[in-house]
Amino acid sequence: MKKFLILFAAVASLSLQSLPAQVLNIPPRPANALKESVFVSMITPLSLQDRENAIYTQVVTGNIPDFMRTLSPVTVNATISGTNHTATYYVTPEYVAIGADDDYFLMPMTPTLAQRIANKLQCNLPTKKMVDGIYATAAVKLRPQPIPPSGAMITVPVFKQHNDSVWQLRKEQLSGHPLGALVGGHKKDIVVTNKINNPTPTGKVAIYGWHQLNGVPIQPLYTGHGDTYADYSHGIRLVQLAMKVDGVDKTVTEVLNDPNLAGLLSDEGLIPIARYPTPADSGSPLPPPAPKSFGITNESETSLRVNITFDNDTTNCTAYLGGDGVAFSDSSDISKSNPVITGLKNDSLYFIRLRTYNSAGYSPQSEVLAAVPSAVPPKVLIVNGFDRPSAGNTYNFIRQHARAFTANGYAVSSATNEAVVRGLVPLLPYQIVDYILGDESTADETFSTAEQETVRTFLKNGGKLLVSGSEIAWDLDYKGSASDRVFSQQFLKAQYVADAPNNGQSGVYYKVEPVSGLIFDGLGVMSFDNGTQGTINVKWPDVINGVNGGMDCLAYTGVASNYAGVSYEGIFPGGSQTGKVVNLGFPFETVYPESIRTAMMKKILAFFEKPTNVERTATINPTRFFLSQNYPNPFNPTTNFQFTIAEFRFVSLKVFDLLGREVATLVNSELPVGDYAVTFNGSSLASGIYLCCLQAGNIIETRKMMLAK
């Protein structure tokens, strides 16, 4: 194909650790190594497996062009959570090729082989965002040269046809840009993405790129082919693991698992598993995955417990501690036999993330949880269920929730939703549960069947639930199953109306305001993030309506009758104690500034802590609805009623003056069959005659009473 002599200094075989992160860690090319023409003839008749075994042998023994060994720097910048970062990573100047400088073959291969080669050479495959960065940096931009699709496009002869056409373009620029200059545009990249490992390997290959000269890629991110597929257009760009961020040594893996840095390399948030699955080349184990099922709970006034189940080959764990959920300046080793972090400050808020490790090394970092060591067990459990790798998800949004609680005088414990489902951290010991769901949606369930059952039990036993997220009603009530809809309407007390305010107009409405007379009354207009406040861009906040006793307590500003929040107090189906729910159609963590979040949480806590004024006194099945006369009567300022419910119904018990104006609501919820007692306090009313009205469906009972001050 080419007979072009390039003088190039030979590079010695050095380990990655001893290099300044600019040289590929590979042996020198053997003197008798095959050139392109011989190699192509050898692999043409082989099966896919035999062909890939031959490719692997050629690469790891050093049969690649010398110009590919010096890596090209790519420098990128990003502002993440208000902080500017600069990163430099190093890539092969050309796609992986077999042969010599004057005779090389750009080698398509499956993602499994590409990953094996990357692992061997202490490299990684690029992300979609990195491919864009490489193309933008490339000194040589070659136009794509598609070949008409056919069954032959996965064969070696077509590989060679495309290789020859690429060389014709490349050699035209050699005088200005010799071999070794960074080249882009002439192949599609095999990339790493959450789409191939979320939550388990999909058996697919992800491809992206083939940028045209105008910078627009022909190939969007695509995962339609299986992981044994490779055609002529595919290229393997190696990215050295070692890189720099703000002048500090990092690895690509660390950055892609760091919520404060991942945006430098990824446009889909964290990529916890930035690799394709491969057979173990040496039989050695892989490092464990990032911990997902764990909780941080109060142990004593100076200690916290890490609730985690260790895998068989993972016997230890390091907990990293910080005070703001962003920087982690302290660490503590824990184990199966000693899962407690000691020496902490009483009543101080700690943010914690974990890394487990085994004989092969450390896992990526976990999401962030939080807890307060306290002499008194906390009332509040925060559950982080926001697992979706959305743009902007830094996996530490527990910061906003935990601070809002502690600013209002409440200590907290926390858990991942996986830990709740597995029973590592049960809900029932807590009075208040705060469920973080971000923009979890049908792509990554808001509430699984197991979670729904756990939450049902909590509410039926008198629990108070705060749940917030922009896709909850969409997932459960619009896209969900019949049981999902029952859970949404009967337990979260919300019905889906629209995917965004004003009949689904996304990216326009970012403000909410209280509904007069309900739990947020007095707060004024509140804003949530449009992508500029350090969380996620809430382009699609759910529009919901309260049902089955749920009260519309928040409305989107600027559009009539589009509600953003529902509150409820009452007995849930199958329950025996009064529970409460506040359900928000947007993520609580996206409300800003912090002072408004704190004030909003204060209102929620006041609602949760308000004494419940209705008590179930008996469960014997009655045969009729009945409201007793109040006693004492006349009264000052309190009096008592008893009432009976003959079947499960939505019940209201309200007090009116003689002009028909409602002056108090005593009950406004679904109640099961039984006898009930309720106390009314008239201290804020003037002396006079009042009417107490019980309504259950079409049945209405009214009693007259006198307040005498």
C-alpha positions in Angstrom: 0.0 0.0 0.0 2.6 2.5 1.0 6.4 2.6 0.7 7.1 5.7 2.6 10.2 6.0 4.8 9.9 8.0 8.0 12.9 8.5 10.2 11.7 7.9 13.8 13.5 7.4 17.1 13.0 4.0 18.6 11.3 4.0 21.9 12.5 1.7 24.7 10.2 -0.5 26.6 9.3 1.3 29.8 6.6 0.9 32.4 3.8 3.5 32.5 4.8 4.5 36.0 8.2 5.7 34.8 7.0 7.8 31.9 5.7 11.3 31.9 2.4 10.0 30.5 3.3 10.7 26.8 4.6 7.3 25.6 2.6 4.1 24.9 3.7 1.3 27.2 4.6 -1.3 24.5 7.7 -3.3 23.5 9.8 -2.1 20.6 8.8 -3.4 17.2 10.6 -6.7 16.4 13.0 -6.5 13.5 11.2 -9.4 11.8 7.7 -8.2 12.5 5.0 -8.5 9.7 4.2 -5.6 7.5 0.7 -4.7 6.4 0.6 -6.7 3.1 1.8 -9.9 4.7 -0.4 -9.5 7.8 -3.5 -8.9 5.7 -2.9 -12.0 3.6 -2.4 -14.0 6.8 -5.7 -13.0 8.5 -8.0 -12.9 5.4 -9.0 -16.6 5.6 -9.2 -16.8 9.4 -12.4 -17.1 11.5 -13.2 -14.0 13.7 -11.8 -15.7 16.8 -8.6 -16.7 15.1 -8.2 -13.3 13.5 -8.6 -11.5 16.7 -6.1 -13.8 18.5 -3.6 -13.0 15.7 -4.3 -9.2 16.1 -3.8 -9.4 19.9 -0.5 -11.2 19.5 0.8 -8.7 16.9 -0.1 -5.7 19.1 1.2 -6.9 22.5 4.5 -8.0 21.0 5.1 -4.6 19.6 4.1 -4.8 15.9 2.6 -1.3 15.6 4.1 1.7 13.8 6.7 3.6 15.7 4.9 6.9 15.1 2.0 5.6 17.2 4.1 5.2 20.3 4.4 8.9 21.2 0.9 10.0 22.4 -0.9 13.2 21.6 -2.1 15.5 24.3 -5.7 16.6 24.3 -6.6 19.5 26.7 -10.2 20.2 27.8 -11.9 22.6 30.1 -15.2 22.5 32.0 -17.0 24.4 34.7 -18.5 21.9 37.1 -20.6 23.0 40.1 -19.2 26.5 39.7 -15.5 25.4 39.6 -13.3 25.7 36.5 -11.2 22.6 35.7 -8.6 21.8 33.1 -7.6 18.3 32.1 -5.1 16.8 29.7 -5.3 13.2 28.5 -3.1 11.4 26.0 -4.2 9.5 23.0 -2.7 7.5 20.1 -2.2 9.9 17.2 -3.8 7.3 14.9 -6.2 4.4 15.3 -4.6 1.1 16.3 -2.7 -0.3 13.3 -0.5 -3.3 12.6 2.8 -2.9 10.7 5.6 -0.4 10.2 5.6 3.4 9.6 5.9 2.9 5.8 3.4 0.0 5.6 0.6 -0.1 8.2 -3.0 -1.4 8.4 -5.7 0.4 10.4 -7.3 -2.6 12.2 -11.0 -2.9 12.9 -11.8 -5.2 15.8 -14.5 -6.2 18.3 -14.9 -4.2 21.5 -13.8 -7.2 23.5 -10.5 -7.3 21.7 -10.1 -3.6 21.9 -10.6 -3.6 25.6 -8.1 -6.5 26.1 -5.5 -4.5 24.2 -6.3 -1.3 26.2 -6.0 -3.2 29.5 -2.7 -4.7 28.4 -1.3 -1.3 27.5 -2.7 0.5 30.6 -5.1 2.4 28.4 -8.8 2.9 28.0 -11.2 3.5 25.2 -12.6 7.0 24.8 -16.0 8.3 25.7 -18.3 10.1 23.2 -17.2 13.5 24.6 -13.5 12.5 24.3 -14.0 11.6 20.7 -15.3 15.1 20.1 -12.3 16.6 22.0 -9.9 14.5 20.0 -11.3 15.6 16.7 -11.3 19.3 17.7 -7.7 19.0 18.7 -6.6 17.0 15.6 -4.1 18.7 13.4 -5.1 16.5 10.5 -8.8 16.2 9.7 -9.7 13.6 7.1 -13.1 13.4 5.5 -15.1 10.2 6.0 -15.2 7.8 3.1 -18.2 5.5 3.4 -18.4 2.3 1.4 -21.9 1.2 0.2 -23.3 -1.2 2.9 -23.2 -4.9 2.1 -22.6 -8.2 3.8 -18.9 -7.9 2.9 -18.3 -4.8 5.0 -17.2 -7.0 7.9 -14.6 -8.8 5.9 -10.9 -8.2 5.6 -10.9 -7.4 1.9 -13.3 -4.4 2.6 -11.1 -3.5 5.6 -8.2 -3.2 3.2 -10.2 -1.3 0.6 -11.0 1.4 3.2 -7.5 1.4 4.6 -6.1 2.2 1.1 -8.6 5.0 0.6 -7.7 6.5 4.0 -4.0 6.4 3.1 -4.6 8.3 -0.1 -6.0 11.2 1.9 -3.4 11.0 4.6 -0.4 11.1 2.4 -1.6 14.3 0.8 -0.9 16.1 4.1 2.4 14.5 5.1 4.5 17.4 4.1 2.7 19.7 6.5 1.8 17.1 9.1 4.2 14.1 9.2 3.1 10.8 10.7 2.7 11.2 14.4 0.4 14.2 14.1 -3.0 13.7 15.6 -5.5 12.5 13.0 -9.3 12.4 13.1 -12.5 12.0 11.1 -11.7 8.9 9.1 -13.2 6.2 11.4 -16.0 5.7 13.8 -14.7 5.2 17.3 -15.6 2.3 19.6 -16.5 4.2 22.8 -17.4 3.5 26.4 -20.8 4.6 27.7 -23.3 3.8 30.4 -25.4 2.2 27.6 -23.1 -0.9 27.6 -23.0 -1.4 31.3 -26.2 -0.1 32.9 -26.6 -1.9 35.2 -25.1 -5.1 33.6 -23.2 -5.7 30.4 -25.6 -5.5 27.4 -23.5 -7.6 24.9 -23.4 -4.6 22.5 -20.8 -2.4 21.0 -21.1 1.4 21.2 -19.9 3.4 18.2 -19.7 7.2 17.6 -18.0 9.8 15.4 -16.8 9.8 11.8 -16.7 13.6 11.8 -17.3 15.4 8.5 -15.1 18.3 7.7 -17.8 20.7 9.1 -17.3 19.0 12.5 -20.7 17.1 12.4 -20.4 13.4 13.1 -22.0 11.0 10.6 -22.5 8.4 13.3 -24.5 9.4 16.5 -24.0 7.2 19.5 -25.3 3.8 18.5 -25.5 0.5 20.3 -27.5 -1.6 17.8 -24.7 -4.1 17.0 -23.6 -7.0 19.1 -20.2 -7.2 20.7 -18.9 -9.6 18.1 -19.5 -7.0 15.3 -16.7 -5.0 13.6 -16.9 -3.4 10.1 -14.5 -1.5 8.0 -15.5 1.9 9.5 -14.6 1.0 13.1 -11.4 2.4 14.6 -9.7 1.8 18.0 -8.3 4.9 19.6 -6.3 4.2 22.8 -6.4 6.7 25.7 -3.7 6.4 28.3 -5.1 5.9 31.8 -2.7 8.4 33.3 -3.8 12.0 32.9 -3.7 15.4 34.6 -6.5 17.4 36.1 -5.7 20.9 37.3 -2.0 19.8 37.3 -2.7 16.8 39.6 -2.1 13.2 38.5 -5.3 11.3 38.0 -6.5 8.3 35.9 -9.3 8.3 33.4 -11.2 5.8 35.5 -10.9 8.0 38.6 -12.2 11.1 36.7 -15.1 9.2 35.2 -16.1 8.1 38.7 -15.7 11.5 40.3 -19.0 13.6 40.3 -16.9 16.8 40.5 -14.7 15.9 37.5 -16.6 13.5 35.2 -17.9 16.3 33.1 -14.4 16.9 31.8 -14.6 13.5 29.9 -18.3 12.6 29.8 -21.5 14.2 28.6 -23.6 11.6 30.3 -22.6 12.1 33.9 -20.5 9.5 35.8 -19.5 6.3 33.9 -18.9 3.9 36.8 -17.9 1.0 34.5 -15.9 2.6 31.7 -14.9 -0.7 30.0 -16.2 -3.6 28.0 -16.3 -7.0 29.8 -13.3 -9.2 28.8 -12.1 -12.7 29.7 -9.5 -12.6 32.4 -6.2 -12.8 30.5 -4.2 -14.0 33.4 -6.9 -15.6 35.6 -6.5 -12.8 38.2 -9.6 -11.2 39.7 -10.9 -7.8 38.8 -11.3 -5.0 41.3 -14.8 -4.8 42.8 -17.5 -2.5 41.4 -18.4 0.6 43.2 -20.5 -0.1 46.3 -24.2 0.5 45.6 -26.0 -1.2 48.5 -25.1 0.5 51.8 -26.2 2.9 54.4 -24.7 5.3 57.0 -26.6 5.2 60.3 -26.1 6.6 63.8 -24.2 4.4 66.2 -23.5 6.8 69.1 -22.9 10.4 69.8 -19.3 10.0 68.4 -19.7 7.2 65.9 -21.5 6.1 62.7 -22.1 2.6 61.4 -21.6 1.6 57.8 -24.3 -0.9 56.9 -22.9 -2.9 54.0 -22.7 -6.5 52.8 -19.2 -7.4 51.7 -18.7 -9.7 48.7 -16.7 -12.9 49.3 -13.6 -11.5 47.8 -14.0 -8.1 49.2 -13.1 -8.0 52.9 -12.3 -4.4 53.5 -13.6 -0.9 52.7 -12.4 2.6 53.1 -14.8 5.3 54.1 -13.9 8.9 53.0 -15.3 11.7 55.1 -15.9 15.4 54.5 -18.0 18.3 55.7 -19.5 19.5 52.5 -20.1 16.5 50.3 -17.6 17.6 47.7 -14.1 17.4 49.3 -13.2 14.4 51.4 -10.2 15.1 53.6 -10.3 12.2 56.1 -10.7 8.4 55.7 -11.4 5.4 57.9 -10.9 1.7 57.1 -13.8 -0.5 58.0 -14.4 -4.3 57.7 -16.9 -7.0 58.3 -15.8 -7.3 61.9 -15.5 -3.5 62.5 -18.0 -1.5 60.4 -18.1 1.5 62.8 -16.4 4.9 62.2 -15.3 6.3 65.5 -13.9 9.5 66.9 -16.5 11.8 65.3 -17.9 15.1 66.6 -21.3 14.9 68.3 -24.2 16.4 66.3 -22.0 17.3 63.3 -23.1 16.5 59.7 -20.7 14.1 57.9 -20.7 13.3 54.2 -19.3 9.8 53.4 -18.4 7.9 50.2 -16.9 4.4 50.1 -14.4 2.4 48.1 -14.2 -1.4 48.6 -11.1 -3.3 47.7 -9.8 -6.8 47.1 -6.6 -8.4 46.0 -6.9 -6.8 42.5 -7.3 -3.2 43.8 -9.9 -0.5 44.7 -13.4 -0.1 43.4 -14.5 3.2 41.9 -16.0 5.6 44.4 -19.6 5.2 45.6 -22.3 7.8 45.7 -22.3 10.1 48.7 -24.4 9.6 51.8 -24.7 11.6 55.0 -25.3 11.1 58.7 -25.1 12.8 62.1 -23.6 11.0 65.1 -26.0 11.7 68.0 -26.9 10.5 71.5 -30.6 10.3 70.3 -31.4 8.2 67.3 -32.4 10.4 64.3 -36.0 10.7 63.2 -35.0 11.1 59.6 -33.7 8.7 57.0 -32.7 10.1 53.6 -32.9 7.5 50.8 -30.9 8.2 47.6 -32.6 6.6 44.7 -31.2 8.9 42.0 -29.0 6.3 40.1 -29.7 7.5 36.6 -26.5 8.8 34.9 -28.1 12.0 33.8 -26.1 15.0 32.7 -25.3 16.9 35.8 -25.9 14.1 38.3 -23.0 14.3 40.6 -24.3 11.5 42.9 -24.0 13.8 45.9 -27.3 15.6 46.0 -27.8 14.4 49.5 -25.9 17.5 50.3 -28.9 19.7 49.7 -31.3 17.4 51.6 -29.2 16.7 54.6 -28.3 20.4 55.1 -32.0 21.4 54.9 -32.8 18.9 57.7 -29.9 19.9 60.0 -30.5 23.6 59.5 -33.9 22.9 61.0 -32.5 21.0 63.9 -33.0 17.4 62.7 -30.2 14.8 62.7 -30.2 12.3 59.8 -29.1 8.9 58.7 -29.1 7.8 55.0 -29.1 4.8 52.7 -29.1 3.9 49.0 -32.4 2.6 47.7 -30.7 -0.7 47.1 -29.9 -1.0 50.8 -33.5 -0.3 51.7 -34.7 -3.0 49.4 -32.2 -5.5 50.8 -33.2 -4.7 54.3 -29.8 -3.4 55.3 -31.5 -0.1 56.4 -35.2 -0.6 57.1 -37.6 2.4 57.0 -39.8 1.5 59.9 -37.5 2.7 62.7 -37.7 6.2 61.3 -40.5 8.7 61.6 -39.6 10.6 58.4 -38.2 9.3 55.1 -36.9 11.6 52.4 -36.7 9.8 49.0 -34.4 11.5 46.4 -35.3 10.6 42.8 -33.9 13.4 40.7 -35.0 12.6 37.1 -35.2 8.9 37.6 -37.7 7.6 35.0 -38.7 4.6 32.9 -35.0 4.3 31.9 -34.1 3.6 35.5 -37.1 2.9 37.8 -38.3 5.5 40.3 -39.9 2.9 42.6 -39.3 -0.8 41.9 -42.0 -3.3 43.0 -39.9 -4.1 46.0 -39.5 -0.5 46.9 -43.2 0.2 46.5 -44.0 -2.6 49.0 -41.5 -1.2 51.5 -42.9 2.3 51.2 -46.5 1.0 51.5 -45.7 -0.7 54.7 -44.0 2.4 56.1 -47.0 4.7 55.3 -49.6 2.2 56.5 -47.8 2.2 59.9 -48.0 6.0 60.2 -44.8 7.1 58.5 -44.2 10.5 56.9 -42.7 10.5 53.4 -41.1 13.3 51.4 -40.6 12.3 47.8 -39.3 14.5 45.0 -38.4 14.0 41.4 -39.3 15.2 38.0 -40.4 11.9 36.4 -42.2 10.0 39.3 -45.7 10.4 38.0 -44.6 9.9 34.4 -42.9 6.6 35.3 -45.6 5.3 37.6 -48.9 6.8 36.6 -48.4 7.4 32.9 -46.0 4.7 31.8 -46.4 2.2 34.6 -48.3 -1.0 35.2 -51.7 -1.1 36.9 -50.0 -1.8 40.3 -47.7 1.2 39.6 -50.7 3.5 39.1 -52.3 2.2 42.3 -49.1 3.0 44.2 -48.9 6.5 42.7 -52.6 7.4 43.3 -53.3 5.6 46.6 -50.0 6.0 48.4 -48.2 9.0 46.7 -51.6 10.6 46.2 -50.8 12.0 42.8 -52.1 11.5 39.3 -50.1 12.3 36.2 -51.3 15.3 34.1 -48.4 16.3 31.8 -44.7 15.8 31.3 -44.1 19.5 31.8 -46.2 22.6 32.4 -48.4 24.1 29.8 -49.2 20.9 28.0 -45.6 19.5 28.0 -43.6 22.6 27.2 -40.1 21.7 28.3 -37.3 24.0 29.5 -39.6 27.0 30.1 -41.1 26.8 33.6 -38.7 26.8 36.5 -40.7 28.4 39.2 -43.4 27.3 41.7 -45.5 29.1 44.2 -47.7 28.0 47.2 -51.4 27.3 47.0 -53.1 29.6 49.5 -54.0 28.0 52.8 -51.9 24.8 52.4 -48.6 23.7 53.8 -46.3 26.0 51.9 -48.4 29.1 52.4 -46.3 32.2 53.0 -43.1 31.1 51.1 -43.6 33.1 47.9 -42.3 32.1 44.5 -39.5 29.5 44.5 -37.0 28.6 41.7 -35.5 25.3 40.7 -32.5 24.6 38.5 -32.4 25.3 34.8 -28.9 23.8 34.5 -27.0 26.8 35.9 -27.1 26.2 39.6 -24.9 23.1 40.0 -27.5 20.3 39.9 -29.5 19.1 36.9 -31.5 21.0 34.3 -35.1 20.2 35.3 -36.5 20.6 31.8 -39.4 18.2 32.3 -41.0 18.7 35.8 -44.1 16.6 36.2 -47.5 18.3 36.4 -49.6 16.4 38.9 -53.0 16.5 40.6 -53.8 15.4 44.1 -56.2 12.4 44.2 -57.7 10.2 46.9 -57.3 13.0 49.5 -54.1 14.5 48.1 -54.2 18.3 48.2 -52.6 20.4 45.5 -50.2 22.5 47.6 -47.8 23.9 45.0 -48.4 25.4 41.5 -46.1 26.2 38.6 -45.8 29.9 38.2 -47.0 31.5 35.1 -49.5 28.9 34.0 -52.9 28.3 35.5 -54.0 25.1 37.2 -50.7 23.3 36.7 -49.7 21.8 40.0 -46.3 20.8 41.2 -46.8 19.4 44.7 -49.3 17.3 46.6 -49.7 16.9 50.4 -51.8 14.3 52.3 -52.6 13.4 55.8 -54.7 10.4 56.7 -54.8 6.6 56.9 -53.5 4.8 53.9 -55.3 1.7 52.3 -54.8 -1.3 54.7 -53.3 0.9 57.4 -54.2 1.6 60.9 -52.3 4.8 61.7 -52.4 8.2 60.2 -49.5 8.8 57.8 -48.4 11.8 55.7 -47.0 12.4 52.3 -45.4 15.5 50.5 -44.9 14.6 46.8 -43.0 17.1 44.6 -43.0 17.0 40.8 -39.5 18.4 40.7 -36.3 17.5 42.7 -36.1 19.2 46.0 -32.3 19.5 45.7 -32.7 21.7 42.6 -34.4 24.5 44.6 -32.2 27.5 45.1 -30.8 29.3 46.9 -30.1 27.3 50.0 -32.1 29.6 52.3 -35.2 28.9 50.3 -34.6 25.1 50.5 -34.2 25.5 54.3 -37.5 27.4 54.5 -39.2 25.0 52.3 -38.1 22.1 54.5 -39.2 23.9 57.6 -42.7 24.0 56.2 -42.6 20.3 55.3 -41.4 19.4 58.8 -44.1 21.6 60.4 -46.7 19.6 58.4 -45.1 16.3 59.4 -44.8 17.2 63.1 -48.3 18.7 63.4 -50.2 16.5 65.8 -52.7 14.3 64.2 -56.1 15.0 65.6 -57.9 11.9 64.6 -57.6 8.6 66.6 -59.0 5.2 65.7 -60.6 3.8 68.8 -62.0 0.5 67.5 -61.9 -1.8 64.5 -65.1 -3.7 65.1 -67.0 -3.7 61.7 -69.9 -1.2 62.2 -73.0 -1.3 60.0 -73.7 2.5 59.5 -72.0 5.9 59.3 -72.6 8.0 62.4 -71.4 11.3 63.9 -71.9 11.8 67.7 -72.9 15.0 69.4 -69.8 16.8 70.6 -68.9 16.8 74.3 -68.7 18.9 76.2 -71.3 21.2 74.7 -71.2 24.2 75.2 -67.3 24.1 75.2 -64.4 26.4 75.7 -62.1 26.0 73.9 -61.9 22.3 73.1 -64.5 19.7 72.5 -64.6 16.1 71.2 -66.4 14.1 68.6 -66.8 10.4 67.9 -67.7 9.1 64.4 -68.1 5.7 62.8 -67.2 4.6 59.2 -69.0 1.6 57.9 -66.8 1.1 54.8 -63.5 2.3 53.4 -64.3 5.8 52.1 -62.8 9.2 51.6 -64.1 11.2 54.7 -64.2 14.9 55.5 -65.1 16.3 58.9 -65.3 20.1 58.8 -66.6 23.0 61.0 -68.7 25.8 59.5 -70.1 29.0 61.0 -73.8 29.8 60.5 -73.1 31.7 57.3 -71.7 28.5 55.8 -68.1 29.5 55.9 -65.6 26.8 56.5 -63.6 27.6 59.7 -61.7 24.3 60.3 -60.9 21.0 58.7 -60.6 18.1 61.2 -60.4 15.2 58.8 -59.8 15.1 55.1 -58.6 11.6 54.1 -59.4 8.0 53.3 -60.3 6.0 56.4 -60.8 2.3 56.8 -63.9 0.8 58.6 -63.9 1.7 62.4 -64.8 4.0 65.2 -62.8 7.3 65.5 -62.3 10.1 68.0 -61.3 13.7 67.2 -60.7 16.8 69.2 -61.6 20.3 68.0 -59.9 23.4 69.4 -61.9 26.7 68.9 -59.5 29.0 70.6 -59.1 31.2 67.5 -62.9 31.6 66.9 -65.4 33.9 68.4 -68.2 32.7 70.7 -71.2 31.5 68.9 -73.0 28.6 67.2 -71.1 26.4 64.8 -71.9 23.3 62.7 -69.7 20.2 62.5 -70.3 18.2 59.2 -69.2 14.6 58.5 -69.3 13.6 54.8 -68.5 10.2 53.4 -69.6 9.9 49.7 -73.3 10.9 49.5 -73.8 10.5 53.3 -73.8 13.7 55.4 -74.2 14.0 59.1 -74.3 17.4 60.9 -74.2 18.4 64.6 -74.7 21.9 66.1 -72.4 23.0 68.9 -71.8 26.2 70.9 -68.5 27.9 71.7 -68.9 29.9 74.9 -65.9 32.0 75.9 
